[in-house]
Amino acid sequence: MTATKGGSTSLIGETFDCAFGSFVPRITVMSPTELRVRATIGTTEIDEVVQSDLTGIRPGVFIVSWTEQSGNFVVQVQDHQNKVVHNYARLADGQIFRAQGAIQPVPAV
């Protein structure tokens, strides 16, 4: 893929929170094929690097999918221009988790 302004490579190195109410996973885009996902669900802490598929739809809008070590399969439509994320996940136990939330950029330290 050729990198273009707003293409999938524009997210590389970015970290942002996806705020779904009290559930706020933090995502760092390491490459077009790798993400770091950090989240707390109850007493369970997740901090893992996962293989991902990142596709730019138009400037600022991306489809991202990944499978976590637990077996959860996640697909997100991320609209960074409007700061909105749509999350669709098939959890390892077969449940479906759908949510819409806010993208909150995390400043680099």
C-alpha distance (Angstrom), angle and dihedral (degrees) to the residues before:
residue distance angle dihedral
M1 . . .
T2 3.77 . .
A3 3.79 114.4 .
T4 3.78 112.5 -118.9
K5 3.78 131.7 172.6
G6 3.80 105.2 -75.8
G7 3.81 91.9 13.3
S8 3.79 123.0 134.9
T9 3.81 91.3 -87.4
S10 3.82 90.1 64.9
L11 3.83 89.5 77.4
I12 3.80 96.3 53.2
G13 3.79 109.4 120.7
E14 3.80 93.3 14.1
T15 3.82 121.8 128.9
F16 3.79 122.5 -162.9
D17 3.77 141.1 161.1
C18 3.79 121.5 -124.2
A19 3.81 103.1 -147.9
F20 3.80 111.5 -153.4
G21 3.79 97.9 166.4
S22 3.81 108.6 -81.1
F23 3.83 91.7 -7.6
V24 3.82 107.9 81.9
P25 3.81 115.2 168.1
R26 3.81 116.8 -170.3
I27 3.80 117.2 -140.0
T28 3.79 127.9 -165.2
V29 3.80 116.2 -169.9
M30 3.79 105.1 -141.1
S31 3.83 97.1 172.5
P32 3.82 137.9 -26.2
T33 3.82 86.5 -82.0
E34 3.81 103.9 36.3
L35 3.83 136.2 59.1
R36 3.76 134.8 176.3
V37 3.81 110.8 -138.1
R38 3.81 121.6 -165.5
A39 3.80 123.6 178.8
T40 3.77 144.2 142.6
I41 3.79 119.3 -136.1
G42 3.79 110.1 -179.0
T43 3.79 104.3 -53.5
T44 3.81 93.5 -21.4
E45 3.80 117.0 102.4
I46 3.80 119.5 -159.9
D47 3.79 122.0 -162.3
E48 3.77 112.6 155.8
V49 3.78 142.8 137.3
V50 3.80 110.6 -126.7
Q51 3.78 135.7 -172.3
S52 3.80 109.2 -110.2
D53 3.76 144.4 -178.9
L54 3.82 113.9 -134.7
T55 3.79 120.1 -173.2
G56 3.81 126.7 179.2
I57 3.81 111.5 -138.0
R58 3.79 97.6 179.9
P59 3.80 132.7 -28.7
G60 3.80 107.3 -48.2
V61 3.83 96.1 3.8
F62 3.80 122.6 99.5
I63 3.79 141.2 169.3
V64 3.80 112.1 -142.3
S65 3.80 127.5 -177.9
W66 3.80 134.0 178.4
T67 3.79 143.5 157.2
E68 3.80 118.8 -129.0
Q69 3.80 124.8 -143.1
S70 3.82 88.1 -105.8
G71 3.81 89.7 61.4
N72 3.80 95.7 -105.8
F73 3.82 110.2 145.8
V74 3.81 112.8 -152.1
V75 3.81 131.4 -169.2
Q76 3.79 121.1 -177.0
V77 3.77 133.7 -176.3
Q78 3.80 104.1 -153.1
D79 3.80 119.7 -164.6
H80 3.79 103.6 -171.2
Q81 3.82 92.9 175.8
N82 3.81 92.1 60.4
K83 3.86 94.8 28.4
V84 3.84 93.1 -123.8
V85 3.81 128.6 134.1
H86 3.81 127.2 -168.7
N87 3.81 113.0 -158.9
Y88 3.80 126.5 -162.3
A89 3.80 118.2 176.9
R90 3.79 137.0 171.6
L91 3.77 103.4 -152.6
A92 3.79 121.9 -143.1
D93 3.83 90.4 -106.7
G94 3.83 91.3 55.5
Q95 3.80 97.7 -102.0
I96 3.79 120.1 133.2
F97 3.81 119.8 -130.3
R98 3.81 116.2 -163.9
A99 3.78 122.9 174.5
Q100 3.77 142.6 153.8
G101 3.76 118.0 -146.1
A102 3.76 147.7 153.7
I103 3.79 127.1 -82.0
Q104 3.79 109.8 -134.0
P105 3.82 114.3 -171.8
V106 3.81 114.7 -136.2
P107 3.81 112.5 -141.3
A108 3.80 116.4 -122.9
V109 3.78 113.7 -106.3
